[in-house]
Amino acid sequence: MFTVEHLPDAALPEDDWIVLVRAPEGLTVVREARPADSGEQWIGLYGDVTAHGLDVPGMLSAIIKPLAEAAIPVFVASTFHADLVLLPELKKQQAITVLEEAGHHVEGGDGGAGEPFRSPH
């Protein structure tokens, strides 16, 4: 479980974070959700099993296109080898169904730090 926060005038947070993105409008922080967090919770899909180089086209779109067609919002952060796709926890079962119908294999579901997926591409 994760939270996504926008900090308009913040410096680097001192606590644990997973993704930081600084833009002109402020800092976006993705961190593991804490028991006291009351905002929207997100689950993470991470394709570490299907790691790919930066020159491989279409990997991310193969995941987010079926989610977009099902009106499931996402927040995406990419690493050198894979992509982290966050989606609202309330859409978890719908997202798994949509991805499996699109030919993806979804593993995990234990509520841990990530829910890896494997793409057939």
N, C-alpha and C positions, 0 to 999 in steps of 0.2 A: 504494500500500500504506500502511495506517495501523495504529497501535496505539491501544488504548483503555486508559487507566490510571486507577486510583482512588488518590488521595493523601489519606488521612484527615485529616492535620493540616497540609497544605502551604499555603504562601503561593503567590502567582502564580509559575509556572515562568518562568525567565529565558530558556529556549531557544525555538525555534520551536514554535508550537502552532497548531492549526486551530480547535478548539472548546474552550471552557472553560465548565464548568457548576458553580457552587458551590451546595451544598445542605447541610443540617444535618450530614449524615454525612461531609462532606469535599468534595474537588474532583475532578471527572472531567475528564480531559485527553485530547483526541484530537490526535494529531500524526502527521506522516508517519513511516513506519517507517524506522529506520536499519539499516545492515548488521549492527550488533552486537545488535540486538533479538532476543531469543529467545522472546518470548511469542507469543500468537496474532496473526496478521496479518489485517487486514480490507481488503476492497476497498470503494470508494465509488461509489455511484450518485448523480448530482447532476442535477437537472432544470432546468439553466439555460436550456435551449432552450424549455422550457415554463413559464417564469416566470409566476407568478400572484399575484394580490392576496391579502391576508389574509382577505378575505371570500368566497373561492371554496371551498365545501365539497367534501370527498371526494377531493381530490387525493392526499393522503398515503395514505389508506386504499386507494385504487386500486392502490397499489404494494405496501403491506405485507400486505394481505389474502391475495393469492395466495402470498406468501412464507410467511406464517403457516400457511396450509393445507398447505404442503409441508414444514412443520417446519423452516424455515430461520430461525435467529435474526437479529435486526437490532438495530442501535443507530442512533437517529435524532436529528438535530439540524436544526432549521429556521431558515432565514434569513427576512428580510422578503419575499423573492421566490420562494424555492424551498426544497426539502428535501434534506438530505444523508442518504442511507440507507447505512449501513455493514453489511456482512455478511461472515461468515468467508470467507477466501480459498479454503478447501477446498470451499466450497459454490458457488463462482463459476459453474461451468458449469451446475449444477442450477438456480441462480437465474436465469440468462439464459434457459434453456429455459422455466422456469415463467412468467417475465414475458412472454416472446414468445407463449406459449400463451394468456396473459391479454389479448393484444392490444397490448402495449407494444413499442416499437422500442428495442432496446438498441444503443448505439454505443460505440466505444472498444475497450477490451481491450488497450491498449498498455502497461498497468502504470504509466501516468502518475499525476498527482495526483488524477484522478477519472475515472469512467466515466459520462458523461452518459446519461440515458435520456430518451425522449420518451414522454409519456403520450397516449393517444388522447382523453383527456377534456378 
